[in-house]
Amino acid sequence: MKVQYFQDTDTLYIEFRPGEIAESRDLDENTLLELDADGAICAMTIEHASTRADMPRFSFEPIAA
């Protein structure tokens, strides 16, 4: 998984897994979901992320299985 925040455009890009994007779906006017040919989610783009996802407080914590 890769998470990128582009401060200049206030865009959050979350790549769940690499793959060739076959389809993009608008979930709402500021959220885009990208799917592969099998319909599996590859990535999500969130516009206006600082107001929609509380970006200054983002943290990541792996949980052991």
N, CA, C and O atoms as a Tinker XYZ file with bonds, in Angstrom:
   260  protein
     1  N      0.845000   -1.166000    0.000000    73     2
     2  CA     0.000000    0.000000    0.000000    64     1     3
     3  C      0.893000    1.233000    0.000000    63     2     4     5
     4  O      1.927000    1.265000    0.668000    81     3
     5  N      0.484000    2.242000   -0.755000    73     3     6
     6  CA     1.231000    3.492000   -0.799000    64     5     7
     7  C      0.241000    4.641000   -0.625000    63     6     8     9
     8  O     -0.805000    4.676000   -1.274000    81     7
     9  N      0.579000    5.570000    0.250000    73     7    10
    10  CA    -0.252000    6.746000    0.481000    64     9    11
    11  C      0.569000    7.979000    0.146000    63    10    12    13
    12  O      1.678000    8.150000    0.653000    81    11
    13  N      0.025000    8.838000   -0.707000    73    11    14
    14  CA     0.703000   10.074000   -1.084000    64    13    15
    15  C     -0.243000   11.241000   -0.888000    63    14    16    17
    16  O     -1.415000   11.173000   -1.259000    81    15
    17  N      0.273000   12.315000   -0.301000    73    15    18
    18  CA    -0.500000   13.541000   -0.148000    64    17    19
    19  C      0.200000   14.642000   -0.928000    63    18    20    21
    20  O      1.377000   14.922000   -0.705000    81    19
    21  N     -0.535000   15.264000   -1.844000    73    19    22
    22  CA    -0.019000   16.345000   -2.670000    64    21    23
    23  C     -0.562000   17.656000   -2.116000    63    22    24    25
    24  O     -1.699000   18.038000   -2.394000    81    23
    25  N      0.267000   18.340000   -1.327000    73    23    26
    26  CA    -0.179000   19.541000   -0.629000    64    25    27
    27  C     -0.576000   20.649000   -1.600000    63    26    28    29
    28  O     -1.522000   21.388000   -1.328000    81    27
    29  N      0.129000   20.779000   -2.731000    73    27    30
    30  CA    -0.165000   21.861000   -3.668000    64    29    31
    31  C     -1.565000   21.764000   -4.269000    63    30    32    33
    32  O     -2.153000   22.786000   -4.623000    81    31
    33  N     -2.115000   20.534000   -4.392000    73    31    34
    34  CA    -3.472000   20.365000   -4.921000    64    33    35
    35  C     -4.445000   19.848000   -3.861000    63    34    36    37
    36  O     -5.625000   19.643000   -4.148000    81    35
    37  N     -3.952000   19.635000   -2.637000    73    35    38
    38  CA    -4.749000   19.108000   -1.531000    64    37    39
    39  C     -5.430000   17.793000   -1.926000    63    38    40    41
    40  O     -6.628000   17.601000   -1.717000    81    39
    41  N     -4.622000   16.892000   -2.505000    73    39    42
    42  CA    -5.124000   15.620000   -3.006000    64    41    43
    43  C     -4.446000   14.466000   -2.279000    63    42    44    45
    44  O     -3.225000   14.447000   -2.122000    81    43
    45  N     -5.243000   13.514000   -1.842000    73    43    46
    46  CA    -4.746000   12.301000   -1.202000    64    45    47
    47  C     -4.914000   11.141000   -2.180000    63    46    48    49
    48  O     -6.010000   10.901000   -2.687000    81    47
    49  N     -3.815000   10.418000   -2.443000    73    47    50
    50  CA    -3.852000    9.265000   -3.333000    64    49    51
    51  C     -3.465000    8.036000   -2.525000    63    50    52    53
    52  O     -2.388000    7.988000   -1.930000    81    51
    53  N     -4.344000    7.050000   -2.508000    73    51    54
    54  CA    -4.092000    5.812000   -1.775000    64    53    55
    55  C     -4.053000    4.672000   -2.787000    63    54    56    57
    56  O     -5.059000    4.357000   -3.422000    81    55
    57  N     -2.881000    4.059000   -2.928000    73    55    58
    58  CA    -2.744000    2.909000   -3.810000    64    57    59
    59  C     -2.786000    1.661000   -2.946000    63    58    60    61
    60  O     -1.884000    1.424000   -2.143000    81    59
    61  N     -3.831000    0.866000   -3.110000    73    59    62
    62  CA    -3.979000   -0.350000   -2.321000    64    61    63
    63  C     -3.121000   -1.480000   -2.871000    63    62    64    65
    64  O     -2.597000   -2.303000   -2.121000    81    63
    65  N     -2.988000   -1.504000   -4.187000    73    63    66
    66  CA    -2.143000   -2.495000   -4.832000    64    65    67
    67  C     -1.841000   -2.019000   -6.240000    63    66    68    69
    68  O     -2.690000   -1.395000   -6.877000    81    67
    69  N     -0.657000   -2.301000   -6.730000    73    67    70
    70  CA    -0.331000   -1.882000   -8.091000    64    69    71
    71  C     -1.119000   -2.715000   -9.100000    63    70    72    73
    72  O     -1.446000   -3.874000   -8.844000    81    71
    73  N     -1.407000   -2.131000  -10.209000    73    71    74
    74  CA    -2.124000   -2.844000  -11.258000    64    73    75
    75  C     -2.534000   -1.893000  -12.355000    63    74    76    77
    76  O     -2.513000   -0.674000  -12.182000    81    75
    77  N     -2.905000   -2.457000  -13.475000    73    75    78
    78  CA    -3.354000   -1.640000  -14.593000    64    77    79
    79  C     -4.800000   -1.231000  -14.349000    63    78    80    81
    80  O     -5.667000   -2.077000  -14.132000    81    79
    81  N     -5.048000    0.059000  -14.386000    73    79    82
    82  CA    -6.384000    0.590000  -14.140000    64    81    83
    83  C     -7.238000    0.383000  -15.392000    63    82    84    85
    84  O     -6.891000    0.842000  -16.481000    81    83
    85  N     -8.358000   -0.315000  -15.217000    73    83    86
    86  CA    -9.264000   -0.574000  -16.331000    64    85    87
    87  C    -10.487000    0.324000  -16.285000    63    86    88    89
    88  O    -11.113000    0.581000  -17.313000    81    87
    89  N    -10.836000    0.810000  -15.075000    73    87    90
    90  CA   -12.040000    1.616000  -14.916000    64    89    91
    91  C    -11.874000    2.573000  -13.750000    63    90    92    93
    92  O    -11.275000    2.230000  -12.731000    81    91
    93  N    -12.405000    3.771000  -13.907000    73    91    94
    94  CA   -12.448000    4.761000  -12.827000    64    93    95
    95  C    -13.908000    5.096000  -12.555000    63    94    96    97
    96  O    -14.687000    5.323000  -13.480000    81    95
    97  N    -14.264000    5.123000  -11.288000    73    95    98
    98  CA   -15.642000    5.435000  -10.901000    64    97    99
    99  C    -15.641000    6.623000   -9.946000    63    98   100   101
   100  O    -14.833000    6.679000   -9.020000    81    99
   101  N    -16.529000    7.553000  -10.166000    73    99   102
   102  CA   -16.727000    8.670000   -9.251000    64   101   103
   103  C    -17.631000    8.205000   -8.116000    63   102   104   105
   104  O    -18.780000    7.830000   -8.351000    81   103
   105  N    -17.122000    8.228000   -6.893000    73   103   106
   106  CA   -17.968000    7.907000   -5.746000    64   105   107
   107  C    -18.796000    9.114000   -5.339000    63   106   108   109
   108  O    -19.949000    8.988000   -4.928000    81   107
   109  N    -18.186000   10.285000   -5.461000    73   107   110
   110  CA   -18.875000   11.563000   -5.323000    64   109   111
   111  C    -18.057000   12.568000   -6.123000    63   110   112   113
   112  O    -17.125000   12.172000   -6.824000    81   111
   113  N    -18.372000   13.837000   -6.039000    73   111   114
   114  CA   -17.681000   14.808000   -6.890000    64   113   115
   115  C    -16.210000   15.012000   -6.526000    63   114   116   117
   116  O    -15.478000   15.645000   -7.286000    81   115
   117  N    -15.764000   14.490000   -5.384000    73   115   118
   118  CA   -14.378000   14.666000   -4.947000    64   117   119
   119  C    -13.653000   13.363000   -4.639000    63   118   120   121
   120  O    -12.558000   13.389000   -4.077000    81   119
   121  N    -14.243000   12.225000   -4.997000    73   119   122
   122  CA   -13.636000   10.933000   -4.694000    64   121   123
   123  C    -13.697000   10.029000   -5.917000    63   122   124   125
   124  O    -14.765000    9.814000   -6.490000    81   123
   125  N    -12.540000    9.503000   -6.309000    73   123   126
   126  CA   -12.424000    8.651000   -7.478000    64   125   127
   127  C    -11.887000    7.288000   -7.055000    63   126   128   129
   128  O    -10.899000    7.205000   -6.324000    81   127
   129  N    -12.534000    6.229000   -7.511000    73   127   130
   130  CA   -12.126000    4.866000   -7.224000    64   129   131
   131  C    -11.595000    4.248000   -8.518000    63   130   132   133
   132  O    -12.240000    4.347000   -9.561000    81   131
   133  N    -10.430000    3.616000   -8.457000    73   131   134
   134  CA    -9.821000    3.018000   -9.642000    64   133   135
   135  C     -9.794000    1.505000   -9.492000    63   134   136   137
   136  O     -9.338000    0.975000   -8.479000    81   135
   137  N    -10.292000    0.816000  -10.522000    73   135   138
   138  CA   -10.442000   -0.639000  -10.496000    64   137   139
   139  C     -9.641000   -1.292000  -11.606000    63   138   140   141
   140  O     -9.402000   -0.686000  -12.650000    81   139
   141  N     -9.220000   -2.550000  -11.373000    73   139   142
   142  CA    -8.547000   -3.296000  -12.435000    64   141   143
   143  C     -9.593000   -4.012000  -13.285000    63   142   144   145
   144  O    -10.791000   -3.826000  -13.074000    81   143
   145  N     -9.159000   -4.819000  -14.231000    73   143   146
   146  CA   -10.064000   -5.492000  -15.160000    64   145   147
   147  C    -10.991000   -6.496000  -14.462000    63   146   148   149
   148  O    -12.063000   -6.812000  -14.978000    81   147
   149  N    -10.579000   -6.996000  -13.290000    73   147   150
   150  CA   -11.408000   -7.939000  -12.533000    64   149   151
   151  C    -12.360000   -7.242000  -11.568000    63   150   152   153
   152  O    -13.140000   -7.900000  -10.880000    81   151
   153  N    -12.300000   -5.913000  -11.515000    73   151   154
   154  CA   -13.161000   -5.155000  -10.612000    64   153   155
   155  C    -12.589000   -4.962000   -9.224000    63   154   156   157
   156  O    -13.277000   -4.445000   -8.343000    81   155
   157  N    -11.348000   -5.363000   -9.006000    73   155   158
   158  CA   -10.693000   -5.190000   -7.708000    64   157   159
   159  C    -10.225000   -3.737000   -7.557000    63   158   160   161
   160  O     -9.780000   -3.119000   -8.524000    81   159
   161  N    -10.328000   -3.213000   -6.361000    73   159   162
   162  CA    -9.911000   -1.832000   -6.097000    64   161   163
   163  C     -8.392000   -1.743000   -6.100000    63   162   164   165
   164  O     -7.718000   -2.474000   -5.374000    81   163
   165  N     -7.857000   -0.846000   -6.917000    73   163   166
   166  CA    -6.412000   -0.606000   -6.966000    64   165   167
   167  C     -6.038000    0.666000   -6.222000    63   166   168   169
   168  O     -5.014000    0.714000   -5.540000    81   167
   169  N     -6.872000    1.704000   -6.352000    73   167   170
   170  CA    -6.506000    2.994000   -5.763000    64   169   171
   171  C     -7.734000    3.866000   -5.541000    63   170   172   173
   172  O     -8.810000    3.616000   -6.084000    81   171
   173  N     -7.535000    4.896000   -4.726000    73   171   174
   174  CA    -8.575000    5.883000   -4.460000    64   173   175
   175  C     -7.922000    7.265000   -4.427000    63   174   176   177
   176  O     -6.842000    7.440000   -3.865000    81   175
   177  N     -8.584000    8.229000   -5.030000    73   175   178
   178  CA    -8.130000    9.616000   -5.014000    64   177   179
   179  C     -9.168000   10.457000   -4.297000    63   178   180   181
   180  O    -10.358000   10.374000   -4.599000    81   179
   181  N     -8.719000   11.271000   -3.344000    73   179   182
   182  CA    -9.616000   12.137000   -2.576000    64   181   183
   183  C     -9.168000   13.579000   -2.746000    63   182   184   185
   184  O     -8.071000   13.948000   -2.326000    81   183
   185  N    -10.018000   14.395000   -3.363000    73   183   186
   186  CA    -9.751000   15.827000   -3.518000    64   185   187
   187  C    -10.185000   16.557000   -2.244000    63   186   188   189
   188  O    -11.042000   16.069000   -1.508000    81   187
   189  N     -9.597000   17.720000   -1.986000    73   187   190
   190  CA    -9.881000   18.522000   -0.782000    64   189   191
   191  C     -9.633000   17.681000    0.480000    63   190   192   193
   192  O    -10.403000   17.729000    1.439000    81   191
   193  N     -8.560000   16.928000    0.453000    73   191   194
   194  CA    -8.267000   15.958000    1.511000    64   193   195
   195  C     -8.092000   16.591000    2.886000    63   194   196   197
   196  O     -8.462000   15.983000    3.891000    81   195
   197  N     -7.543000   17.785000    2.950000    73   195   198
   198  CA    -7.285000   18.385000    4.268000    64   197   199
   199  C     -8.577000   18.662000    5.030000    63   198   200   201
   200  O     -8.569000   18.680000    6.261000    81   199
   201  N     -9.665000   18.874000    4.336000    73   199   202
   202  CA   -10.939000   19.129000    5.022000    64   201   203
   203  C    -11.799000   17.879000    5.112000    63   202   204   205
   204  O    -12.743000   17.830000    5.901000    81   203
   205  N    -11.483000   16.872000    4.312000    73   203   206
   206  CA   -12.304000   15.668000    4.292000    64   205   207
   207  C    -11.678000   14.516000    5.054000    63   206   208   209
   208  O    -12.395000   13.611000    5.482000    81   207
   209  N    -10.348000   14.518000    5.241000    73   207   210
   210  CA    -9.685000   13.367000    5.850000    64   209   211
   211  C     -8.775000   13.738000    7.018000    63   210   212   213
   212  O     -8.047000   12.878000    7.514000    81   211
   213  N     -8.792000   14.977000    7.469000    73   211   214
   214  CA    -7.986000   15.417000    8.609000    64   213   215
   215  C     -6.521000   15.034000    8.424000    63   214   216   217
   216  O     -5.933000   14.365000    9.273000    81   215
   217  N     -5.940000   15.464000    7.308000    73   215   218
   218  CA    -4.577000   15.087000    6.931000    64   217   219
   219  C     -3.492000   15.388000    7.969000    63   218   220   221
   220  O     -2.572000   14.581000    8.108000    81   219
   221  N     -3.548000   16.487000    8.694000    73   219   222
   222  CA    -2.466000   16.728000    9.673000    64   221   223
   223  C     -2.375000   15.653000   10.758000    63   222   224   225
   224  O     -1.343000   15.550000   11.421000    81   223
   225  N     -3.412000   14.859000   10.955000    73   223   226
   226  CA    -3.428000   13.857000   12.001000    64   225   227
   227  C     -3.241000   12.440000   11.467000    63   226   228   229
   228  O     -3.466000   11.472000   12.193000    81   227
   229  N     -2.839000   12.310000   10.228000    73   227   230
   230  CA    -2.678000   10.983000    9.624000    64   229   231
   231  C     -1.551000   10.213000   10.301000    63   230   232   233
   232  O     -0.468000   10.750000   10.532000    81   231
   233  N     -1.819000    8.956000   10.612000    73   231   234
   234  CA    -0.778000    8.069000   11.142000    64   233   235
   235  C     -1.037000    6.662000   10.619000    63   234   236   237
   236  O     -2.143000    6.334000   10.189000    81   235
   237  N     -0.009000    5.851000   10.664000    73   235   238
   238  CA    -0.099000    4.484000   10.191000    64   237   239
   239  C      0.475000    3.569000   11.253000    63   238   240   241
   240  O      1.563000    3.811000   11.776000    81   239
   241  N     -0.261000    2.524000   11.564000    73   239   242
   242  CA     0.197000    1.601000   12.593000    64   241   243
   243  C     -0.061000    0.166000   12.136000    63   242   244   245
   244  O     -1.213000   -0.263000   12.078000    81   243
   245  N      0.988000   -0.574000   11.815000    73   243   246
   246  CA     0.790000   -1.978000   11.414000    64   245   247
   247  C      0.376000   -2.817000   12.643000    63   246   248   249
   248  O      0.877000   -2.617000   13.749000    81   247
   249  N     -0.533000   -3.739000   12.414000    73   247   250
   250  CA    -1.009000   -4.625000   13.475000    64   249   251
   251  C     -0.538000   -6.036000   13.159000    63   250   252   253
   252  O     -0.786000   -6.539000   12.063000    81   251
   253  N      0.135000   -6.677000   14.100000    73   251   254
   254  CA     0.628000   -8.034000   13.877000    64   253   255
   255  C     -0.546000   -9.013000   13.759000    63   254   256   257
   256  O     -1.562000   -8.869000   14.440000    81   255
   257  N     -0.391000   -9.986000   12.906000    73   255   258
   258  CA    -1.448000  -10.984000   12.704000    64   257   259
   259  C     -1.457000  -12.012000   13.799000    63   258   260
   260  O     -2.283000  -12.924000   13.784000    81   259
